Amino acid sequence: MLIQLISQILIILLALVLLSAIRRMIPKERRHHLQAVDVMPILCLWFMWQLSRNWPDPWFASLICLWMLASIGVTLWWGLSNGELLWNRFLLFYWRLSTIILVVMYVVTIVSWLVRG
């Protein structure tokens, strides 16, 4: 089981290094605003599901619910403070905030997985 955790962390590191290297090869004027860390929410969601899918409590569903509640709060805050939602700015902000939230949730899942194991 520890091999699964180590392989997940290695996959994350490999993806970050590989995407950073690919991004550096693209000329600056053709680069998108996306960074290598923007793949983290997808990987974190997948790996959290893998670690917690056999647990008796609905851990993964709870994490998704918390993420969605945070998303609704961020959307309301952004709309009320700026008066409008400019999608190109908001979605980038939302995705980066999701990265932070999901990485924290992934670390909590790892700790819970280690405690349960």
N, C-alpha and C positions, 0 to 999 in steps of 0.2 A: 504494500500500500504506500509506503514511503517513496517507492520508485515512481508511482504515479504523480506525487507532489513534485518531486525533483524534475521529472520530465515536463510537467506543466511550466515550472519556472524557467527551465531551459528553452522551451518553445517560445515563451514570452520574450526572453532575452534575445533569442535568435531572430525573432520577427522584428524587434526593435532595431537591431543592428542591420539586418538585411534591408529594411525599409529606409533607414537613414542613409545607407550606402547608395541605394537606388535614387533617393532624392538628391543626393550630392552630384550624381551623374547628369541630372537634368539641368539645362541652363536656367539661370535665375529668372529670366523673363518669361519662361514657360512653366515655372513651378506653380503649383496650386498652393493654397494657404494651409493645406493639411500637413500635419507632421506625422512622424512615426508613431507617436503615442496615441494617435487617433484610432488605432486599431485595438487599443487596450479594452474598451468597453465590450467589444464582441468576444475577445478572448476571455475576459474575466467572467462574463455571463456563462460562457460554455464551460469553463473550468469550475465555476461554483456549482453548476448543475451536476457535473461529473462527481464532485466530491460529496454532494449532499443528496443524491438521488435515492439512496437506500435508507435514509434516515426516516424514522417513524413520524416525525413532526414535519409540517410543511415549511421548512426553512427557505427553500428557493422561492416559493410563492410569496413568503413574507418579505424577502429581499426585493423582489420585483415590485411589490406593493409599496414599499418604502421609497424605492427609486421613482415610481410614478407619482407619488404624493409630493416628493421633492421637485419633480418636473412641473407639476401643476403650480406649486408655489413659486418657482422661478419664473414661469410664464406670466403669472399674475403680477409678480413684482416688477418684471421687465416692462410689461404693458402699462402698468400704473405709473411707474417712475419716468418712463420715456414718452408715454402718451401714444406710442405706436410700436408695432413689431416689424422691424426691418429684418426679413428672413435671413439674408446673407450674414448679418452680424449676430442675430439671435441664435441661429442654428449652430454656428461655430462656438459661441459662448456656451450654449446648452450642451453640446457634445463634449467640450473640454471639462465642464462641470460634472457631466456624467462620468467621465474618465476618473476624476477624483473620487466621486461617490462610490463607483463600482470597484475601484482598487481598494478602498477602505473596507468595503463589504467582502471583497475577496480575502483580504488579510484576516478579517473576523471569521470568515468561513474556514480558513486554514487553521486558525487557533482552535476553533470549535471542533474541527475534524481531528486535530491532534489530541485534544482533551477527551473526545469520545473514543478514540482509538486505543 
